[in-house]
């Protein structure tokens, strides 16, 4: 019997359809009571959940009506009673709106039209539902006959639910200013439903009046030729407040242009999208396209917390403080929880409504990441340069303090610190955050120039010094004889305290600068010759830069200082720069490809030069031919590891332990996530034999789809593909195999 009914779906001619529909519908009517008792539970919004036994779907009733087999009354009953009413209404609305073939609607289209026809519709596109087709015309006729009646019933309701209250979830499109005004009048002074904005009221035990009306407001769209003047005419004699229209503009952005014309606010649209963009929310394609008109920042950067100061200042200037505050209040309706507070915190900081000292105190007390990211947006004081330097140090101190927490919190706070520096660089007018860091690190040493000169304190002289390796220390001498340490009796002297503070800052600067240069090598960041020349004036940074190999075009070498910057090779050949050329720190992949890697290794070994981080003696893992066709690398499969030691070493290179995916590292610029998979508990020591690695996989950060090894970007291969410290490699290699395996892979 099942095979027989399955065959009914595959009719081809009108004659075959007539027979199939007659048989299927008669059988469904005969079994209706039995199906209700056994398998089919009536849906709360009418009809039955699930598919029919015979494959009967709403489209069959459309075609039957078109062929004159059933009456219009039978067609309406099919939509309202025989099938899930909410799904049927959703299809009618989507088709009338012109969004029938959107990918998100595929499930409901298959239920409404059947699998075979739905696939054909998606191949044809929206033209299948054109007004001059019988399907498009009939769907529009059904929409006009059913939807206005249901909406009118809800607009007249009281607090109690009506028979159609739950069906309102399926009505996603109504059109016209008249509907807008009626919805707002029915709402009265009730606030908008924040849950309805996200359609989370699906799981609510009941449909309140506010929920239904808020959902209808979101589904309400202006007519093609309607203007602000039409809205002004429609609201005459009503008590709808100006603030309510501001809320509508934020809640239902399709009305922004008309409401902007009605209110006469030149910057309403810019202000609304400013709040939407800075609220840590996901954007649909339409919002992304509009937001792109106002800011060069990507949606990912905005979601992470980046701030466009120029956009804010433009919107604030156009709206004025009073109108901007109204948008400020309306922003809470378009977010769940407190996500809207980020845009409000940014606005408060950028407009100078919060004091820097009070903001710093809150950040210290609560370690709030949104407040930290807004810290650099506060207008600068009279001493702009000093103010900027203090903020830079504050943000870096926040990053340093995060070391006391677990890996995931440390990673999230580190990301917040990166965004805070980005926002500070935007506020200060730098073209990128790297330029800000370089300037601040160079300026930091200038503030300590006086402390590096011998100063008399009682019967001794003190000064701060930096050696050739960039290590700072406090020197003390008495009668031209240098002492091993500062006398204890001077421990609380003001000058000694300043020296200790400066010594601490220099140690932190060395750590920051070393990390920044290592990350710059990994990312391929470019430095101007003038910037490097200025940095070489800082003894701490100079000690980091001089042992490194730089690359300019095809020329590689060590920095050669003097009046003019240049590069010098191990063989003694030097090249001076004529202008402000751009350089980058050479990566082992570049050295490997050039064939000069052994030359630089020998030079460092012979001259006993120790680099601040691994560059010339860094490990390098290359793609193997047998891996190119795979979606994961099994280069290290079967090697045992010690989870806690592995995590401890990898966290220095920004790997994070995730409960679901194991160890992972995120590359935001390339939108790639690298994951190390192993049967291991990364959060607690195991009581059994050390686990073994399985594979390393790469996936798209946005879609989650696996990326084949051969598609990993070649330019970034050296920093994305298995950038695992050599120390870890020897931890998880079995005894006796590490050297042979290491050499056989031609890694380094």
C-alpha positions, 0 to 999 in steps of 0.5 A: 500500500505504501508503495502504491501511494508513493507512486501517486506523487509521480503524476505527469499529465492532468489526467493522471493528477486528477486520478491521483488527487481523487484517490489520495484525498478520498483515502485521507478523508476516510482515515482522518479520524484514525490518523488523529488517534494513532499517528498524527497529533493535531498542531496547535495552529490547526492541521496536522504535524508531519507529512500525509500518508499519501504524499498529499500536500497543499500544492495539490489543492492549488492545482485541483482548484485551478483545474476546477476539481474543488471549490474555493471553500475547499481550498481555503479549508485545506490551508486553514485546517487540513495542513499546518496553518502556520507553515501554509501562511508562511509560504503565502507570505514569502511568495507575496514578498518575493522571497519564496526561493530563499535558501532558508525557506527550503524546508517549508517549500518542500512541505508545501509543494512536495520534493520534486516540484520544490526542486524545480522551483528553486531551479526556476527562481522567483519567476515561477511565482510571477503574477502572470502565472496561475500559481503566483496569481492563485497564491496572491488571491489566497493571501488577500483572502486569508491574511487580512482577516487573521491580522484584523482579528488580532488587531482587535483582540484583548489580552486573551488569545484568539484562535489565530494567535499562534498562527501569527508566527507564520505571517511574515509580510503585511504591507502598508502604512495603515497596518503600521498605524493600527499596530501602534494604536493597538499597542498603546503604551505597551513596550515592544517585545524583545523576545519577538524580535528574535522570534524566541516566543515560539516556546512561550506557553502563551501568545500575549498581545504584546508578543503578537503585535510586536511580531506583526510590527516586524513583519509590516513593510511600507508600500512601494510608493508610500512616503513620509507625507502619507505617514503624517496624514495617517497619524493625524488624530492619533496619540502615537508619540515621536519616541514610538516611531524612533523605536519602530525605526530601530525595531523594523528598519524597513521603515527607517526612510519613511520615518526619517522623512516624517520626523525630519531627522537627517541622521536617523538612518545612520544612527539606527545602523550605528547601534545595530552595527556595534551591538555584538549581533549577527547581521543578515545580508541586507544589513551587511550591505547597508552597514558597508555604506557607512564603515570600512570595518567588516561585520566580523570586526564590528561583532568583535568590538571594533568602533568606527569613530568617524561614523559615530561623530557624523551620526551624533552631529546630524542627530544632536544630543537629544535625538541621539539619546532617543535612539540610545533608549530605543536600542534595547529593543533589538537585542537579547540581554545586555548586548545593546549596552556595548553600543551605548558604552561606546557612545558614552565614551566617544561623546565624553560622558564618562571620565577616564579615571572612573572608567578605569576603576570599573574595568579594574573592578569588573574586568568588563571587556566592553568597557575595556574596548571603549576605554580608548574612545574617550576624548583625549585630554590637553596632553594628548600624547601623554594621555595616549601613552597611559591608555596604551600601558593600561590596556597592556597591563589588562592583558598581562593580568589575564595570565592568572586566568584559564586558557579560554578567558585569557584568550577572550580577554586578549582579544578584547585588548587587541580590539581596545588597541584597535579602537585607540588607534582609530581614535588617535588617527593611526592608519592601523594598530601596528603603527600605534604600537610602534609609536607608543613603544618608541615614546615609552623610552623617551619618558625614561631618558632622565632616569638613565642618567646618574642621579645622586641620592644621599651618598650614592648615585643611581641610574637605569641602564639597558644592556645589549640584550635589552635587559634593564637593571638599576645600577648603583655606585658609590665613590666610583665603585659600583655596588651590587644592589641599591642599599635597603635604607633607600628602598622607599626614596621617591627617586628609587621608587621611580626607578623601580617602576621604570625598570618594571615597565622596561621589562614589560616593554621587552616582553611586549616588543618581542611578542609583537615582532614574533607575531609580525613575522608570522603575519608578514606585517610591513614596517617602514624604514623610517619606523624601524630607524626610530625604533632602533633609538630604543635600546630595548627594542634595538636589542630585539631587532638587530639579531633578526633577519629582515626582507625587502623585495628579494634582498634579505639581511640584518639591519644596518644602522647609521644615518641611513637604514640598510640591510647587511648579509652574512657575507658583508654585502650591504644595501642602503635604502634610498627612500622609505621602503617597506620591510618585513621580518623574514620567515623560515619559509622565505629562508627555506625557499631562497636556499640561504637558510643554512647560511644564516644558521651558520652565521648565528652559530659562528658569531654566537648571536642569540635571537630574542625568539626563534626565527632562523632556528625555528621549526617549519612544517611543510605540506607533504604530497600525500596530504594534499588530497586530504581534509586533515593532516595525520603527520603526527598521528599515533604520537603520545602526548602529555596533555597538560605540558602540551597545553602549557607550551601551545598557549604561548602561541595562542592555542586554546583548549576547547571542551568540544574541539580540543586544542584550537587556534583561530586566524581571524584575518584568514577566517580559518580555525586549526584544531588538534584532535586527540583522545585527551582531556585537556582540562585535567590530568589523566590517570591512564596511559598518555593519549595519542594524537589523531589528526590536525584539521582546518575549517572555515571560521564562518561556515565550519566547513572543513578545508582540504590541506591543498587549499590552505593558503600558500602565502600563509602556509608557514603560520597556519599549517601546523605552527606547533613549537618544536618543544611540543613536537619532542614531547609527543614523539616516541622515544627513539623516533623523534630524530628520524621522523624529524629528518624524514619530514625535511622540516628544518 
